[in-house]
Amino acid sequence: MTEQRPPLPPFTPETARRKVRAAEDAWNTRDPHRVALAYTPDSRWRNRTEFLTGREQIADFLTRKWHRELDYRLVKELWAHDGDRIAVRFAYEWHDDSGQWYRSYGNENWEFDRDGLMAHRHAAINDLPITAAERFFHWPLGRRPDDHPGLTTLGL
């Protein structure tokens, strides 16, 4: 049986936005195994300086990530799309075990298979130390509320 993750390519502006929001929602669960299911079994990633292949490596990476990046909250925004590819910009806030807050900014390039599973993900990310007072993302852990401002509105 074929796995499908609608919306499927080729993407329109509306379906690309829905795909981006679905990814944001999944990542905000901080459930590594749930997130990994959105990728092909042999998906290839570049995340900062790490290169991963397959769902097991993705889930292991995310487990380590969310063990280190506490109180993680993410906002993604569609940058561009074409056919089976989507470019995204994002920001997320988190703190380490010493209480130091960070805002991590980045860009992702995604390529999907015909069933809407992500086959390639290339991410470039920079971390900015911030104070707790500089945070923008204050919703309860989990899905970002629909009325919470996005990156453009926040000037990010």
LUMBA-297255 format. One record per atom (N, C-alpha, C): residue number from 1; atom name; y, x, z. Coordinates in Angstrom, 1 decimal. Layout:
N
+-----+------+--------+--------+--------+
!   n ! atom !     yy !     xx !     zz !
+-----+------+--------+--------+--------+
! NUM !   CA !      Y !      X !      Z !
...
+-----+------+--------+--------+--------+
//
This chain:
156
+-----+------+--------+--------+--------+
!   n ! atom !     yy !     xx !     zz !
+-----+------+--------+--------+--------+
!   1 !    N !   -1.2 !    0.8 !    0.0 !
!   1 !   CA !    0.0 !    0.0 !    0.0 !
!   1 !    C !    1.2 !    0.9 !    0.0 !
!   2 !    N !    2.2 !    0.6 !   -0.8 !
!   2 !   CA !    3.4 !    1.3 !   -1.0 !
!   2 !    C !    4.4 !    1.0 !    0.1 !
!   3 !    N !    5.0 !    2.0 !    0.8 !
!   3 !   CA !    6.1 !    1.7 !    1.7 !
!   3 !    C !    7.3 !    1.5 !    0.9 !
!   4 !    N !    8.1 !    0.5 !    1.3 !
!   4 !   CA !    9.5 !    0.4 !    0.7 !
!   4 !    C !   10.5 !    0.3 !    1.8 !
!   5 !    N !   11.7 !    0.8 !    1.6 !
!   5 !   CA !   12.8 !    0.8 !    2.5 !
!   5 !    C !   14.0 !    0.2 !    1.7 !
!   6 !    N !   14.1 !   -1.1 !    1.5 !
!   6 !   CA !   15.3 !   -1.6 !    0.9 !
!   6 !    C !   16.6 !   -1.3 !    1.6 !
!   7 !    N !   17.7 !   -1.2 !    1.0 !
!   7 !   CA !   17.9 !   -1.4 !   -0.5 !
!   7 !    C !   17.3 !   -0.3 !   -1.3 !
!   8 !    N !   16.9 !   -0.6 !   -2.5 !
!   8 !   CA !   16.2 !    0.4 !   -3.4 !
!   8 !    C !   17.2 !    0.9 !   -4.4 !
!   9 !    N !   17.0 !    2.1 !   -4.9 !
!   9 !   CA !   17.9 !    2.6 !   -6.0 !
!   9 !    C !   17.5 !    1.9 !   -7.3 !
!  10 !    N !   18.4 !    1.9 !   -8.3 !
!  10 !   CA !   19.7 !    2.5 !   -8.3 !
!  10 !    C !   20.7 !    1.7 !   -7.4 !
!  11 !    N !   21.6 !    2.4 !   -6.7 !
!  11 !   CA !   22.5 !    1.8 !   -5.7 !
!  11 !    C !   23.7 !    1.4 !   -6.4 !
!  12 !    N !   24.2 !    0.2 !   -5.9 !
!  12 !   CA !   25.5 !   -0.3 !   -6.2 !
!  12 !    C !   26.4 !    0.1 !   -5.0 !
!  13 !    N !   27.7 !   -0.1 !   -5.1 !
!  13 !   CA !   28.6 !    0.2 !   -3.9 !
!  13 !    C !   28.1 !   -0.6 !   -2.7 !
!  14 !    N !   27.7 !   -1.8 !   -2.8 !
!  14 !   CA !   27.3 !   -2.6 !   -1.7 !
!  14 !    C !   26.0 !   -2.2 !   -1.1 !
!  15 !    N !   25.0 !   -1.9 !   -2.0 !
!  15 !   CA !   23.7 !   -1.5 !   -1.5 !
!  15 !    C !   23.7 !   -0.1 !   -0.9 !
!  16 !    N !   24.6 !    0.8 !   -1.4 !
!  16 !   CA !   24.8 !    2.1 !   -0.9 !
!  16 !    C !   25.4 !    2.0 !    0.5 !
!  17 !    N !   26.4 !    1.2 !    0.7 !
!  17 !   CA !   26.9 !    1.0 !    2.1 !
!  17 !    C !   25.9 !    0.4 !    3.0 !
!  18 !    N !   25.0 !   -0.5 !    2.6 !
!  18 !   CA !   24.0 !   -1.0 !    3.4 !
!  18 !    C !   23.0 !    0.1 !    3.8 !
!  19 !    N !   22.7 !    0.9 !    2.8 !
!  19 !   CA !   21.7 !    2.0 !    3.1 !
!  19 !    C !   22.3 !    3.0 !    4.1 !
!  20 !    N !   23.6 !    3.3 !    4.0 !
!  20 !   CA !   24.2 !    4.2 !    5.0 !
!  20 !    C !   24.2 !    3.6 !    6.4 !
!  21 !    N !   24.6 !    2.3 !    6.5 !
!  21 !   CA !   24.6 !    1.6 !    7.8 !
!  21 !    C !   23.2 !    1.5 !    8.4 !
!  22 !    N !   22.2 !    1.3 !    7.6 !
!  22 !   CA !   20.8 !    1.3 !    8.1 !
!  22 !    C !   20.4 !    2.6 !    8.6 !
!  23 !    N !   20.8 !    3.7 !    8.0 !
!  23 !   CA !   20.5 !    5.0 !    8.5 !
!  23 !    C !   21.3 !    5.3 !    9.8 !
!  24 !    N !   22.5 !    4.9 !    9.8 !
!  24 !   CA !   23.3 !    5.1 !   11.1 !
!  24 !    C !   22.6 !    4.3 !   12.2 !
!  25 !    N !   22.3 !    3.1 !   12.0 !
!  25 !   CA !   21.6 !    2.3 !   13.0 !
!  25 !    C !   20.4 !    2.9 !   13.5 !
!  26 !    N !   19.5 !    3.4 !   12.6 !
!  26 !   CA !   18.3 !    4.0 !   13.0 !
!  26 !    C !   18.5 !    5.3 !   13.8 !
!  27 !    N !   19.5 !    6.1 !   13.4 !
!  27 !   CA !   19.7 !    7.4 !   14.2 !
!  27 !    C !   20.3 !    7.0 !   15.5 !
!  28 !    N !   21.1 !    6.0 !   15.7 !
!  28 !   CA !   21.6 !    5.6 !   17.0 !
!  28 !    C !   20.6 !    5.1 !   17.9 !
!  29 !    N !   19.4 !    4.8 !   17.5 !
!  29 !   CA !   18.3 !    4.4 !   18.4 !
!  29 !    C !   17.8 !    5.7 !   19.1 !
!  30 !    N !   18.0 !    6.8 !   18.5 !
!  30 !   CA !   17.5 !    8.1 !   19.0 !
!  30 !    C !   16.0 !    8.1 !   19.2 !
!  31 !    N !   15.3 !    7.3 !   18.3 !
!  31 !   CA !   13.8 !    7.2 !   18.3 !
!  31 !    C !   13.3 !    8.1 !   17.1 !
!  32 !    N !   12.9 !    9.3 !   17.4 !
!  32 !   CA !   12.5 !   10.3 !   16.3 !
!  32 !    C !   11.5 !    9.7 !   15.3 !
!  33 !    N !   10.5 !    9.0 !   15.8 !
!  33 !   CA !    9.4 !    8.5 !   15.0 !
!  33 !    C !    9.9 !    7.3 !   14.1 !
!  34 !    N !   10.7 !    6.5 !   14.6 !
!  34 !   CA !   11.3 !    5.4 !   13.8 !
!  34 !    C !   12.2 !    6.0 !   12.7 !
!  35 !    N !   13.0 !    7.0 !   13.1 !
!  35 !   CA !   13.9 !    7.6 !   12.1 !
!  35 !    C !   13.1 !    8.2 !   11.0 !
!  36 !    N !   12.0 !    9.0 !   11.4 !
!  36 !   CA !   11.2 !    9.7 !   10.4 !
!  36 !    C !   10.5 !    8.8 !    9.4 !
!  37 !    N !   10.3 !    7.5 !    9.7 !
!  37 !   CA !    9.7 !    6.6 !    8.8 !
!  37 !    C !   10.5 !    6.3 !    7.6 !
!  38 !    N !   11.8 !    6.6 !    7.6 !
!  38 !   CA !   12.7 !    6.3 !    6.5 !
!  38 !    C !   12.6 !    7.4 !    5.4 !
!  39 !    N !   11.9 !    8.4 !    5.7 !
!  39 !   CA !   11.7 !    9.6 !    4.8 !
!  39 !    C !   10.3 !    9.6 !    4.1 !
!  40 !    N !   10.2 !   10.1 !    2.9 !
!  40 !   CA !    8.9 !   10.3 !    2.3 !
!  40 !    C !    8.0 !   11.2 !    3.2 !
!  41 !    N !    6.7 !   11.0 !    3.1 !
!  41 !   CA !    5.8 !   11.8 !    3.9 !
!  41 !    C !    6.0 !   13.3 !    3.7 !
!  42 !    N !    6.5 !   13.7 !    2.5 !
!  42 !   CA !    6.8 !   15.1 !    2.2 !
!  42 !    C !    8.3 !   15.4 !    2.0 !
!  43 !    N !    9.1 !   14.6 !    2.6 !
!  43 !   CA !   10.6 !   14.8 !    2.5 !
!  43 !    C !   11.0 !   16.2 !    2.9 !
!  44 !    N !   12.0 !   16.7 !    2.2 !
!  44 !   CA !   12.5 !   18.1 !    2.4 !
!  44 !    C !   13.9 !   17.9 !    3.0 !
!  45 !    N !   14.2 !   18.7 !    4.0 !
!  45 !   CA !   15.5 !   18.7 !    4.7 !
!  45 !    C !   16.0 !   20.1 !    4.8 !
!  46 !    N !   17.4 !   20.1 !    4.7 !
!  46 !   CA !   18.1 !   21.3 !    5.2 !
!  46 !    C !   19.1 !   20.7 !    6.2 !
!  47 !    N !   19.0 !   21.2 !    7.4 !
!  47 !   CA !   19.9 !   20.7 !    8.5 !
!  47 !    C !   20.4 !   22.0 !    9.2 !
!  48 !    N !   21.7 !   22.2 !    9.0 !
!  48 !   CA !   22.3 !   23.5 !    9.4 !
!  48 !    C !   21.5 !   24.7 !    8.9 !
!  49 !    N !   20.8 !   25.4 !    9.7 !
!  49 !   CA !   20.0 !   26.5 !    9.3 !
!  49 !    C !   18.5 !   26.3 !    9.3 !
!  50 !    N !   18.1 !   25.0 !    9.6 !
!  50 !   CA !   16.7 !   24.7 !    9.6 !
!  50 !    C !   16.3 !   24.0 !    8.3 !
!  51 !    N !   15.1 !   24.4 !    7.9 !
!  51 !   CA !   14.5 !   23.8 !    6.7 !
!  51 !    C !   13.2 !   23.1 !    7.1 !
!  52 !    N !   13.1 !   21.8 !    6.9 !
!  52 !   CA !   11.9 !   21.1 !    7.3 !
!  52 !    C !   11.2 !   20.4 !    6.1 !
!  53 !    N !   10.0 !   20.1 !    6.3 !
!  53 !   CA !    9.2 !   19.4 !    5.3 !
!  53 !    C !    8.3 !   18.4 !    6.0 !
!  54 !    N !    8.4 !   17.2 !    5.7 !
!  54 !   CA !    7.5 !   16.1 !    6.1 !
!  54 !    C !    8.0 !   15.4 !    7.4 !
!  55 !    N !    7.4 !   14.3 !    7.6 !
!  55 !   CA !    7.8 !   13.4 !    8.7 !
!  55 !    C !    7.5 !   14.0 !   10.1 !
!  56 !    N !    6.4 !   14.7 !   10.2 !
!  56 !   CA !    6.1 !   15.3 !   11.5 !
!  56 !    C !    7.1 !   16.4 !   11.9 !
!  57 !    N !    7.5 !   17.2 !   11.0 !
!  57 !   CA !    8.6 !   18.2 !   11.3 !
!  57 !    C !    9.9 !   17.5 !   11.6 !
!  58 !    N !   10.2 !   16.5 !   10.8 !
!  58 !   CA !   11.4 !   15.7 !   11.1 !
!  58 !    C !   11.4 !   15.1 !   12.5 !
!  59 !    N !   10.3 !   14.5 !   12.8 !
!  59 !   CA !   10.3 !   13.9 !   14.2 !
!  59 !    C !   10.3 !   14.9 !   15.3 !
!  60 !    N !    9.7 !   16.1 !   15.1 !
!  60 !   CA !    9.8 !   17.2 !   16.1 !
!  60 !    C !   11.2 !   17.7 !   16.2 !
!  61 !    N !   11.9 !   17.9 !   15.0 !
!  61 !   CA !   13.2 !   18.3 !   15.0 !
!  61 !    C !   14.1 !   17.3 !   15.8 !
!  62 !    N !   14.0 !   16.0 !   15.5 !
!  62 !   CA !   14.8 !   15.0 !   16.1 !
!  62 !    C !   14.6 !   14.9 !   17.6 !
!  63 !    N !   13.3 !   15.1 !   18.0 !
!  63 !   CA !   13.0 !   15.1 !   19.5 !
!  63 !    C !   13.7 !   16.2 !   20.2 !
!  64 !    N !   13.7 !   17.4 !   19.6 !
!  64 !   CA !   14.4 !   18.6 !   20.2 !
!  64 !    C !   15.9 !   18.3 !   20.2 !
!  65 !    N !   16.4 !   17.8 !   19.1 !
!  65 !   CA !   17.9 !   17.5 !   18.9 !
!  65 !    C !   18.3 !   16.6 !   20.1 !
!  66 !    N !   17.7 !   15.4 !   20.2 !
!  66 !   CA !   18.1 !   14.4 !   21.2 !
!  66 !    C !   17.8 !   14.8 !   22.6 !
!  67 !    N !   17.0 !   15.8 !   22.8 !
!  67 !   CA !   16.8 !   16.3 !   24.2 !
!  67 !    C !   18.0 !   17.2 !   24.6 !
!  68 !    N !   18.6 !   17.8 !   23.6 !
!  68 !   CA !   19.7 !   18.7 !   23.8 !
!  68 !    C !   21.1 !   18.0 !   23.7 !
!  69 !    N !   21.2 !   17.0 !   22.7 !
!  69 !   CA !   22.4 !   16.3 !   22.4 !
!  69 !    C !   22.4 !   15.0 !   23.2 !
!  70 !    N !   22.9 !   14.9 !   24.4 !
!  70 !   CA !   22.8 !   13.8 !   25.2 !
!  70 !    C !   23.9 !   12.8 !   25.0 !
!  71 !    N !   23.6 !   11.5 !   25.2 !
!  71 !   CA !   24.5 !   10.4 !   25.0 !
!  71 !    C !   25.1 !   10.4 !   23.6 !
!  72 !    N !   24.2 !   10.6 !   22.6 !
!  72 !   CA !   24.5 !   10.7 !   21.2 !
!  72 !    C !   25.0 !    9.4 !   20.6 !
!  73 !    N !   26.1 !    9.4 !   19.9 !
!  73 !   CA !   26.6 !    8.2 !   19.2 !
!  73 !    C !   27.1 !    8.7 !   17.9 !
!  74 !    N !   26.7 !    8.0 !   16.8 !
!  74 !   CA !   27.0 !    8.4 !   15.4 !
!  74 !    C !   27.7 !    7.4 !   14.6 !
!  75 !    N !   28.6 !    7.8 !   13.7 !
!  75 !   CA !   29.2 !    6.9 !   12.7 !
!  75 !    C !   29.0 !    7.6 !   11.4 !
!  76 !    N !   28.5 !    6.9 !   10.4 !
!  76 !   CA !   28.3 !    7.4 !    9.0 !
!  76 !    C !   29.2 !    6.6 !    8.1 !
!  77 !    N !   29.7 !    7.2 !    7.0 !
!  77 !   CA !   30.5 !    6.5 !    6.1 !
!  77 !    C !   30.1 !    7.0 !    4.7 !
!  78 !    N !   30.0 !    6.0 !    3.8 !
!  78 !   CA !   29.6 !    6.3 !    2.4 !
!  78 !    C !   30.8 !    7.1 !    1.8 !
!  79 !    N !   30.4 !    8.2 !    1.1 !
!  79 !   CA !   31.4 !    9.0 !    0.4 !
!  79 !    C !   31.3 !    8.8 !   -1.1 !
!  80 !    N !   30.1 !    8.8 !   -1.7 !
!  80 !   CA !   29.9 !    8.5 !   -3.1 !
!  80 !    C !   28.4 !    8.2 !   -3.3 !
!  81 !    N !   28.1 !    7.6 !   -4.5 !
!  81 !   CA !   26.7 !    7.3 !   -4.8 !
!  81 !    C !   26.6 !    7.3 !   -6.3 !
!  82 !    N !   25.3 !    7.5 !   -6.8 !
!  82 !   CA !   25.0 !    7.5 !   -8.2 !
!  82 !    C !   23.5 !    7.4 !   -8.4 !
!  83 !    N !   23.1 !    6.3 !   -8.9 !
!  83 !   CA !   21.6 !    6.2 !   -9.2 !
!  83 !    C !   20.8 !    6.2 !   -7.9 !
!  84 !    N !   20.1 !    7.3 !   -7.7 !
!  84 !   CA !   19.2 !    7.4 !   -6.5 !
!  84 !    C !   19.8 !    8.3 !   -5.5 !
!  85 !    N !   21.1 !    8.7 !   -5.6 !
!  85 !   CA !   21.7 !    9.6 !   -4.7 !
!  85 !    C !   22.9 !    9.0 !   -3.9 !
!  86 !    N !   23.0 !    9.4 !   -2.7 !
!  86 !   CA !   24.1 !    9.0 !   -1.9 !
!  86 !    C !   24.7 !   10.2 !   -1.1 !
!  87 !    N !   26.0 !   10.3 !   -1.1 !
!  87 !   CA !   26.7 !   11.3 !   -0.3 !
!  87 !    C !   27.4 !   10.6 !    0.9 !
!  88 !    N !   27.2 !   11.2 !    2.0 !
!  88 !   CA !   27.7 !   10.6 !    3.3 !
!  88 !    C !   28.5 !   11.6 !    4.1 !
!  89 !    N !   29.6 !   11.1 !    4.7 !
!  89 !   CA !   30.2 !   11.9 !    5.7 !
!  89 !    C !   30.0 !   11.3 !    7.1 !
!  90 !    N !   30.0 !   12.1 !    8.1 !
!  90 !   CA !   29.7 !   11.5 !    9.4 !
!  90 !    C !   30.3 !   12.3 !   10.5 !
!  91 !    N !   30.4 !   11.6 !   11.7 !
!  91 !   CA !   30.8 !   12.3 !   12.9 !
!  91 !    C !   29.9 !   11.7 !   14.0 !
!  92 !    N !   29.5 !   12.6 !   15.0 !
!  92 !   CA !   28.8 !   12.0 !   16.2 !
!  92 !    C !   29.4 !   12.8 !   17.4 !
!  93 !    N !   29.3 !   12.1 !   18.5 !
!  93 !   CA !   29.7 !   12.7 !   19.8 !
!  93 !    C !   28.5 !   12.8 !   20.7 !
!  94 !    N !   28.5 !   13.8 !   21.5 !
!  94 !   CA !   27.4 !   14.1 !   22.4 !
!  94 !    C !   27.9 !   15.1 !   23.5 !
!  95 !    N !   27.1 !   15.2 !   24.5 !
!  95 !   CA !   27.4 !   16.3 !   25.5 !
!  95 !    C !   26.1 !   17.1 !   25.8 !
!  96 !    N !   26.3 !   18.3 !   26.2 !
!  96 !   CA !   25.1 !   19.1 !   26.6 !
!  96 !    C !   24.8 !   18.9 !   28.1 !
!  97 !    N !   23.8 !   19.6 !   28.6 !
!  97 !   CA !   23.4 !   19.3 !   30.0 !
!  97 !    C !   24.4 !   19.9 !   31.0 !
!  98 !    N !   25.4 !   20.6 !   30.6 !
!  98 !   CA !   26.4 !   21.0 !   31.5 !
!  98 !    C !   27.6 !   20.0 !   31.6 !
!  99 !    N !   27.6 !   19.0 !   30.7 !
!  99 !   CA !   28.6 !   18.0 !   30.6 !
!  99 !    C !   29.7 !   18.3 !   29.6 !
! 100 !    N !   29.6 !   19.4 !   28.8 !
! 100 !   CA !   30.5 !   19.7 !   27.8 !
! 100 !    C !   30.3 !   18.7 !   26.6 !
! 101 !    N !   31.4 !   18.0 !   26.2 !
! 101 !   CA !   31.4 !   17.1 !   25.1 !
! 101 !    C !   31.7 !   17.8 !   23.8 !
! 102 !    N !   31.1 !   17.3 !   22.7 !
! 102 !   CA !   31.3 !   17.8 !   21.3 !
! 102 !    C !   31.5 !   16.6 !   20.4 !
! 103 !    N !   32.2 !   16.9 !   19.3 !
! 103 !   CA !   32.2 !   16.0 !   18.2 !
! 103 !    C !   31.7 !   16.9 !   17.0 !
! 104 !    N !   30.6 !   16.4 !   16.4 !
! 104 !   CA !   30.0 !   17.1 !   15.3 !
! 104 !    C !   30.4 !   16.4 !   14.1 !
! 105 !    N !   30.9 !   17.1 !   13.1 !
! 105 !   CA !   31.3 !   16.6 !   11.8 !
! 105 !    C !   30.4 !   17.1 !   10.7 !
! 106 !    N !   30.2 !   16.3 !    9.7 !
! 106 !   CA !   29.4 !   16.8 !    8.6 !
! 106 !    C !   29.3 !   16.0 !    7.4 !
! 107 !    N !   28.6 !   16.5 !    6.4 !
! 107 !   CA !   28.3 !   15.8 !    5.2 !
! 107 !    C !   26.8 !   15.9 !    4.9 !
! 108 !    N !   26.3 !   14.8 !    4.3 !
! 108 !   CA !   24.9 !   14.8 !    3.9 !
! 108 !    C !   24.8 !   14.4 !    2.4 !
! 109 !    N !   23.9 !   15.0 !    1.8 !
! 109 !   CA !   23.5 !   14.6 !    0.4 !
! 109 !    C !   22.1 !   14.1 !    0.5 !
! 110 !    N !   21.9 !   12.8 !    0.0 !
! 110 !   CA !   20.6 !   12.2 !    0.1 !
! 110 !    C !   20.1 !   11.9 !   -1.3 !
! 111 !    N !   18.8 !   12.1 !   -1.5 !
! 111 !   CA !   18.1 !   11.6 !   -2.7 !
! 111 !    C !   16.9 !   10.8 !   -2.4 !
! 112 !    N !   16.8 !    9.6 !   -3.0 !
! 112 !   CA !   15.7 !    8.6 !   -2.7 !
! 112 !    C !   14.7 !    8.5 !   -3.8 !
! 113 !    N !   13.4 !    8.2 !   -3.3 !
! 113 !   CA !   12.4 !    7.8 !   -4.3 !
! 113 !    C !   12.6 !    6.4 !   -4.7 !
! 114 !    N !   11.8 !    5.9 !   -5.7 !
! 114 !   CA !   12.0 !    4.5 !   -6.2 !
! 114 !    C !   11.8 !    3.5 !   -5.1 !
! 115 !    N !   11.1 !    3.8 !   -4.0 !
! 115 !   CA !   10.8 !    2.9 !   -3.0 !
! 115 !    C !   11.8 !    2.9 !   -1.9 !
! 116 !    N !   12.9 !    3.6 !   -2.1 !
! 116 !   CA !   14.0 !    3.6 !   -1.1 !
! 116 !    C !   13.8 !    4.6 !    0.1 !
! 117 !    N !   12.7 !    5.4 !    0.0 !
! 117 !   CA !   12.5 !    6.4 !    1.0 !
! 117 !    C !   13.3 !    7.7 !    0.7 !
! 118 !    N !   13.8 !    8.4 !    1.6 !
! 118 !   CA !   14.6 !    9.5 !    1.4 !
! 118 !    C !   13.7 !   10.7 !    1.1 !
! 119 !    N !   13.8 !   11.3 !    0.0 !
! 119 !   CA !   13.0 !   12.5 !   -0.4 !
! 119 !    C !   13.6 !   13.8 !   -0.1 !
! 120 !    N !   15.0 !   13.8 !   -0.1 !
! 120 !   CA !   15.7 !   15.1 !    0.2 !
! 120 !    C !   16.9 !   14.7 !    1.0 !
! 121 !    N !   17.2 !   15.6 !    2.0 !
! 121 !   CA !   18.4 !   15.5 !    2.8 !
! 121 !    C !   19.0 !   16.9 !    3.0 !
! 122 !    N !   20.2 !   17.0 !    2.6 !
! 122 !   CA !   20.9 !   18.3 !    2.8 !
! 122 !    C !   22.1 !   18.0 !    3.7 !
! 123 !    N !   22.2 !   18.7 !    4.9 !
! 123 !   CA !   23.3 !   18.4 !    5.8 !
! 123 !    C !   24.0 !   19.7 !    6.2 !
! 124 !    N !   25.3 !   19.6 !    6.2 !
! 124 !   CA !   26.2 !   20.7 !    6.7 !
! 124 !    C !   27.0 !   20.1 !    7.9 !
! 125 !    N !   26.9 !   20.8 !    9.0 !
! 125 !   CA !   27.5 !   20.2 !   10.3 !
! 125 !    C !   28.3 !   21.3 !   11.0 !
! 126 !    N !   29.4 !   20.9 !   11.6 !
! 126 !   CA !   30.2 !   21.8 !   12.4 !
! 126 !    C !   30.4 !   21.0 !   13.8 !
! 127 !    N !   30.4 !   21.8 !   14.9 !
! 127 !   CA !   30.6 !   21.2 !   16.2 !
! 127 !    C !   32.0 !   21.6 !   16.7 !
! 128 !    N !   32.7 !   20.7 !   17.3 !
! 128 !   CA !   34.0 !   20.9 !   17.9 !
! 128 !    C !   33.9 !   20.5 !   19.4 !
! 129 !    N !   34.1 !   21.5 !   20.3 !
! 129 !   CA !   34.2 !   21.1 !   21.7 !
! 129 !    C !   35.4 !   20.1 !   21.9 !
! 130 !    N !   35.1 !   19.1 !   22.7 !
! 130 !   CA !   36.2 !   18.1 !   23.0 !
! 130 !    C !   36.1 !   17.8 !   24.5 !
! 131 !    N !   37.2 !   17.2 !   25.0 !
! 131 !   CA !   37.1 !   16.7 !   26.4 !
! 131 !    C !   36.6 !   15.3 !   26.4 !
! 132 !    N !   36.2 !   14.8 !   27.5 !
! 132 !   CA !   35.7 !   13.4 !   27.6 !
! 132 !    C !   36.9 !   12.5 !   27.2 !
! 133 !    N !   38.1 !   12.8 !   27.5 !
! 133 !   CA !   39.3 !   12.0 !   27.2 !
! 133 !    C !   39.5 !   11.9 !   25.7 !
! 134 !    N !   39.0 !   12.9 !   24.9 !
! 134 !   CA !   39.2 !   12.9 !   23.5 !
! 134 !    C !   38.2 !   12.1 !   22.7 !
! 135 !    N !   37.2 !   11.6 !   23.4 !
! 135 !   CA !   36.1 !   10.9 !   22.7 !
! 135 !    C !   36.6 !    9.6 !   22.1 !
! 136 !    N !   36.0 !    9.2 !   20.9 !
! 136 !   CA !   36.3 !    7.9 !   20.3 !
! 136 !    C !   35.2 !    6.9 !   20.4 !
! 137 !    N !   34.0 !    7.4 !   20.6 !
! 137 !   CA !   32.8 !    6.6 !   20.5 !
! 137 !    C !   32.3 !    6.2 !   21.9 !
! 138 !    N !   32.7 !    5.0 !   22.4 !
! 138 !   CA !   32.4 !    4.6 !   23.8 !
! 138 !    C !   31.4 !    3.4 !   23.9 !
! 139 !    N !   30.9 !    2.9 !   22.8 !
! 139 !   CA !   30.0 !    1.7 !   22.9 !
! 139 !    C !   28.8 !    2.1 !   23.7 !
! 140 !    N !   28.1 !    1.1 !   24.2 !
! 140 !   CA !   26.8 !    1.3 !   24.9 !
! 140 !    C !   25.8 !    2.0 !   23.9 !
! 141 !    N !   25.0 !    2.8 !   24.5 !
! 141 !   CA !   24.0 !    3.5 !   23.6 !
! 141 !    C !   23.3 !    2.5 !   22.8 !
! 142 !    N !   23.0 !    2.9 !   21.5 !
! 142 !   CA !   22.4 !    2.0 !   20.5 !
! 142 !    C !   23.3 !    1.8 !   19.4 !
! 143 !    N !   23.1 !    0.7 !   18.7 !
! 143 !   CA !   23.8 !    0.4 !   17.4 !
! 143 !    C !   25.3 !    0.3 !   17.7 !
! 144 !    N !   26.1 !    0.9 !   16.8 !
! 144 !   CA !   27.5 !    0.7 !   16.8 !
! 144 !    C !   27.9 !   -0.7 !   16.6 !
! 145 !    N !   28.8 !   -1.3 !   17.4 !
! 145 !   CA !   29.2 !   -2.7 !   17.2 !
! 145 !    C !   29.9 !   -2.8 !   15.8 !
! 146 !    N !   29.7 !   -4.0 !   15.2 !
! 146 !   CA !   30.3 !   -4.2 !   13.9 !
! 146 !    C !   31.8 !   -4.1 !   13.9 !
! 147 !    N !   32.5 !   -4.4 !   15.0 !
! 147 !   CA !   33.9 !   -4.4 !   15.1 !
! 147 !    C !   34.5 !   -3.0 !   15.5 !
! 148 !    N !   33.6 !   -2.0 !   15.7 !
! 148 !   CA !   34.1 !   -0.7 !   16.1 !
! 148 !    C !   34.6 !    0.0 !   14.9 !
! 149 !    N !   35.8 !    0.7 !   15.0 !
! 149 !   CA !   36.3 !    1.3 !   13.8 !
! 149 !    C !   35.4 !    2.4 !   13.2 !
! 150 !    N !   35.5 !    2.6 !   11.9 !
! 150 !   CA !   34.8 !    3.6 !   11.2 !
! 150 !    C !   35.6 !    4.9 !   11.2 !
! 151 !    N !   35.1 !    5.9 !   10.5 !
! 151 !   CA !   35.7 !    7.2 !   10.4 !
! 151 !    C !   37.1 !    7.2 !    9.8 !
! 152 !    N !   37.3 !    6.5 !    8.7 !
! 152 !   CA !   38.6 !    6.4 !    8.1 !
! 152 !    C !   39.6 !    5.8 !    9.0 !
! 153 !    N !   39.3 !    4.7 !    9.6 !
! 153 !   CA !   40.2 !    4.0 !   10.5 !
! 153 !    C !   40.6 !    4.9 !   11.7 !
! 154 !    N !   39.6 !    5.7 !   12.2 !
! 154 !   CA !   39.9 !    6.6 !   13.3 !
! 154 !    C !   40.6 !    7.9 !   12.9 !
! 155 !    N !   40.8 !    8.1 !   11.6 !
! 155 !   CA !   41.5 !    9.3 !   11.2 !
! 155 !    C !   40.6 !   10.5 !   11.1 !
! 156 !    N !   39.3 !   10.3 !   11.1 !
! 156 !   CA !   38.3 !   11.4 !   11.1 !
! 156 !    C !   37.9 !   11.6 !    9.7 !
+-----+------+--------+--------+--------+
//
